Structures are given as structure tokens and as C-alpha cells.
Amino acid sequence: MAHELEPEMPTPKIKTASQGEIDQCVALIVLAFSNDPAARWLYPDSHAFLKHFPNFVRTFAGRAFEQSSAYYIYGSAAALWFQPGAQPDEEALVALIKDSVPACDQDVAFAVLEQMDEAHPEEPHWYLPLIGTDPTQQGNGFGSALLDHTLAICDQQNVPAYLEATSPGNIRLYQRHGFVVLGTIQIGGSPPITPMLRKPL
């Protein structure tokens, strides 16, 4: 059977999120992570997830907004990057975990976060704490476009990029963009988290 060629998708417009667009970006990340193994291990109850995960996004990756390195495609996808030297607000993150995760699960949650921190490369690098596409918009190449946008900056600066893949299906996507697997983080009943590094081209 003959098939009509699909129309070529226009290049998405990538914007740097302003302070007034933080809520939009957080909402996109929350939608994208509603079925993420690591996010739902942390907050398996749907009510707890919707109540606490937006705060987790802001606490874990909010400094991307402060650094003007939060990029998004309107209504579709967002990527929250840290420039070299930036780190999550550890004190606020600890407080959030203690407040929102059941006490019986906190030791493992903190151990996972500690191993994630230890897996970071020692050399200066761009770090991608969170990237996601609205599930209704997946398959349109928005995640790849957001990756390419910042990886081009990494190449210009001759600096590596680092991330943790929290869904096995995303590993292949990151590999296509030059990331290589460094190992696996898994403690107790936590899902596997895969640290990945991309050297500049």
C-alpha cells in the first residue's frame, strides 16, 4: 500500500523561561514524569505525586530558572539545565523529602540522592536534572530539540554534559545524542537510575 509522506515538522521555537513562565515549565515536567519509574517510586500515590512533585521539581531543579538555563517549547516540553558549578539546594531538598516521603522510605531516598551526587563528574559540566515532554506531545522531536539546543552550547564551551536517565526507554534517546552510560544506581526497592556523560564534540 502507498502512504502519503508525512508533512515535515517545523523547527520548534525554543525559549528561555522567564520568571513568569516557571509555572508552565513545572507543569510540563510534572505531566512528563507522571509515569516515570523514579518519580512514581518516590511518590507512588497519585494524590501525593500531584501534591508534592511540583515542589520537588522546583527544589531539585529550580536554580535553572535563576541561571536562565531553563528552556522550553511552549505547551510541549521543558528542559531544566544547570550551568557548570551549580547544584540543587541540598538543604531544601532534604527538608522536602522529610516532609513529603513516608519515614520508612526516607533512608533509601536519601541514599539514592547521595549516590546520584557522587556520580557527577569532577570536571566542570552542564547538568540536566529534569527534561520532559507533555505525554500528548511526545513523538514530535521536542525532547531532542531541547537536548540539541544546550548540547550546542556545551560544544561551544568545550564542556561535557551529564544527566541521569530515570526511565530505561530514554537511555537510547540520550545515546543518540552522544551520551554514554557510566553505571547504575539502585538501592533497595528503588528503580535503576543510569548516570550518563557526553563529552563535547
C-alpha positions in Angstrom: 0.0 0.0 0.0 1.1 3.5 -0.7 1.4 6.0 2.1 1.4 9.8 1.8 4.5 11.3 3.1 4.1 12.9 6.5 4.5 16.7 6.4 7.8 17.9 7.7 7.6 19.2 11.2 8.5 22.8 11.6 11.5 23.6 13.8 10.2 24.2 17.3 10.8 27.6 18.8 12.9 27.2 22.0 12.6 29.9 24.6 14.4 30.7 27.8 11.9 30.6 30.6 11.2 33.9 32.3 10.1 34.2 36.0 6.5 34.4 34.7 6.8 31.2 32.8 8.1 29.0 35.7 4.7 27.5 36.4 4.3 26.5 32.8 7.6 24.7 32.8 7.0 23.0 36.1 3.6 21.8 34.9 5.2 20.3 31.7 7.8 18.4 33.8 5.1 17.1 36.2 3.0 15.8 33.3 6.0 14.2 31.7 7.0 12.4 34.9 3.6 11.1 35.8 4.6 7.7 34.6 8.4 7.9 35.3 9.7 5.0 37.4 11.8 7.0 39.7 9.3 9.8 40.3 6.5 7.3 41.0 8.7 5.2 43.3 9.2 8.4 45.3 5.5 9.3 45.2 3.5 6.1 44.3 0.2 7.5 45.5 -1.3 9.8 42.8 -2.5 12.4 45.3 0.9 12.6 46.9 2.5 12.8 43.5 0.4 15.7 42.4 0.7 17.4 45.7 4.5 17.1 46.2 6.2 16.5 42.8 5.7 20.2 41.6 7.6 21.2 44.8 10.3 18.6 44.1 10.7 20.0 40.5 11.2 23.5 41.9 13.5 22.4 44.7 15.6 19.9 42.7 16.0 21.9 39.5 14.7 25.4 40.3 18.2 27.0 40.1 17.9 26.5 36.3 15.4 29.4 36.3 17.7 31.6 38.4 20.5 30.9 35.9 18.4 31.5 32.8 19.2 27.9 31.7 15.6 26.6 31.7 14.5 26.2 28.2 11.0 25.2 26.9 8.8 24.8 23.8 5.5 26.4 24.6 2.9 24.0 25.7 5.0 21.0 24.8 8.3 20.4 26.6 10.8 21.8 29.0 14.5 21.2 30.0 15.9 22.5 33.2 19.7 22.7 32.9 22.4 23.7 35.5 25.4 25.6 34.2 28.8 24.4 35.4 29.3 24.7 39.1 25.5 24.9 40.0 23.9 22.3 42.3 20.5 21.7 43.7 19.6 23.4 47.0 20.6 20.4 49.2 19.1 21.8 52.4 15.7 22.5 50.9 15.7 19.1 49.1 16.4 17.3 52.4 13.6 19.2 54.1 11.2 18.4 51.2 12.0 14.7 51.4 11.5 14.6 55.1 8.1 16.4 54.7 6.7 14.6 51.8 8.1 11.0 51.7 7.0 8.4 54.3 9.5 8.0 57.1 10.0 4.3 56.2 11.2 5.2 52.7 13.4 8.2 53.5 16.7 6.4 54.2 16.6 4.7 50.7 15.6 8.0 49.1 18.5 9.9 50.7 20.9 7.1 49.8 19.8 7.3 46.1 20.2 11.0 46.1 23.7 10.7 47.7 24.8 8.2 45.1 23.5 10.5 42.3 25.5 13.3 43.7 28.7 11.2 43.9 28.3 10.0 40.3 28.7 13.5 38.9 32.0 14.1 37.1 34.5 16.1 38.9 35.3 18.4 36.0 33.0 21.3 35.2 29.9 20.2 33.3 26.4 21.2 32.3 23.9 19.1 34.3 20.4 18.2 33.2 18.3 17.5 36.4 15.0 17.3 34.5 13.7 17.2 31.0 10.2 16.2 29.8 7.5 16.4 27.2 3.8 16.6 27.7 2.6 13.0 27.0 0.2 14.3 24.4 3.1 15.9 22.5 5.5 13.0 22.6 7.0 11.7 19.3 7.3 15.1 17.8 11.0 15.5 18.5 10.7 18.2 21.1 12.9 16.4 23.6 15.6 16.0 21.0 15.3 19.7 20.0 15.8 20.8 23.6 18.8 18.5 24.0 20.4 19.8 20.8 19.9 23.4 21.9 22.0 23.1 25.1 24.5 20.5 23.8 25.5 23.0 21.1 26.4 25.4 24.0 28.4 22.6 25.6 30.3 22.1 22.4 31.0 25.8 22.0 32.3 25.9 25.6 34.1 22.6 25.3 32.4 21.3 28.4 30.8 17.9 29.0 27.1 17.3 29.7 25.8 15.0 32.4 22.4 13.6 33.3 20.6 10.6 35.0 18.2 8.6 32.9 15.4 7.5 35.2 13.5 5.6 32.5 15.1 2.7 30.6 13.4 3.8 27.4 15.1 7.2 27.5 18.7 5.7 27.5 18.6 5.1 23.8 17.5 8.7 23.2 20.4 10.0 25.1 22.8 7.7 23.5 21.7 9.0 20.1 22.8 12.4 21.3 26.3 11.2 22.3 25.8 10.3 26.0 27.4 7.1 27.3 26.3 5.0 30.3 28.6 5.3 33.4 26.9 2.8 35.6 23.7 2.1 37.5 22.3 3.5 40.8 19.9 1.2 42.6 19.3 0.7 46.3 16.7 -1.5 47.9 13.5 -1.3 46.0 14.4 1.8 44.0 14.2 1.6 40.2 17.5 1.7 38.3 18.9 5.2 37.6 21.5 5.5 34.9 24.2 8.2 35.1 25.3 9.3 31.6 28.0 11.6 30.3 28.5 13.3 26.9 31.9 14.7 26.0 32.0 17.8 23.9 32.4 17.4 20.2 
